[in-house]
Amino acid sequence: DTGVSQDPRHKITKRGQNVTFRCDPISEHNRLYWYRQTLGQGPEFLTYFQNEAQLEKSRLLSDRFSAERPKGSFSTLEIQRTEQGDSAMYLCASSLGQGLFMNTEAFFGQGTRLTVV
Amino acid sequence: RKEVEQDPGPFNVPEGATVAFNCTYSNSASQSFFWYRQDCRKEPKLLMSVYSSGNEDGRFTAQLNRASQYISLLIRDSKLSDSATYLCVVTYSGGYQKVTFGIGTKLQVIP
């Protein structure tokens, strides 16, 4: 399968625990996005990488959230001291960008569904 | 004002009907526009890009109105399989590509 893959697909954790999600983008894609989606809402932007550089981080991303893309390939999203409000689907997407005005499709992974109890 | 606004619906339409959704965006410098489809508890998938001249793909027609800052999606001859949430997506490139989603419009096609 050469699409975007995310691991794990589901995660149940107790409040206060740390969790880490992984995203493997399509191999030649240089842009990687993390979104969060709650029921009945559209995906909300969290952060964006171009290669290994994190170029934007949403105000939604509190200090408890951190994302990395160490070699410009896979990315991890860590949530520390989870809260019940963190329960959501966390979506990763990747695209191929070659300039400012590239009209490119973003491909999504199947998401990691987090439940904080 | 939200960057991308959509009517969440739901739109309940009979099979065979024509239905249209609009989406407005606030950033006049927005450059690329897409419609994504999301089935329940699945990831979003690209339905179609929206070009300045408008474009059609089978029963689906997308239009862009830059002056009024909205895009539209028209679905003709609705099928039961069209039932899904349709997400409006707007991108802006200001040194990096920012991709913003609308809340989505839920469509339910009824037999």
Chai-1 contact restraints between the chains, C-beta under 6 A:
chainA,res_idxA,chainB,res_idxB,connection_type,confidence,min_distance_angstrom,max_distance_angstrom,comment,restraint_id
A,Q41,B,I103,contact,1.0,0.0,6.0,A-B,restraint_1
A,G42,B,L87,contact,1.0,0.0,6.0,A-B,restraint_2
A,G42,B,F101,contact,1.0,0.0,6.0,A-B,restraint_3
A,G42,B,G102,contact,1.0,0.0,6.0,A-B,restraint_4
A,G42,B,I103,contact,1.0,0.0,6.0,A-B,restraint_5
A,G42,B,G104,contact,1.0,0.0,6.0,A-B,restraint_6
A,P43,B,F101,contact,1.0,0.0,6.0,A-B,restraint_7
A,L55,B,Y96,contact,1.0,0.0,6.0,A-B,restraint_8
A,G97,B,Q97,contact,1.0,0.0,6.0,A-B,restraint_9
A,L100,B,S93,contact,1.0,0.0,6.0,A-B,restraint_10
A,F101,B,S93,contact,1.0,0.0,6.0,A-B,restraint_11
A,N103,B,S32,contact,1.0,0.0,6.0,A-B,restraint_12
A,E105,B,L46,contact,1.0,0.0,6.0,A-B,restraint_13
A,A106,B,V99,contact,1.0,0.0,6.0,A-B,restraint_14
A,F108,B,E43,contact,1.0,0.0,6.0,A-B,restraint_15
A,F108,B,P44,contact,1.0,0.0,6.0,A-B,restraint_16
A,Q110,B,E43,contact,1.0,0.0,6.0,A-B,restraint_17
A,G111,B,E43,contact,1.0,0.0,6.0,A-B,restraint_18
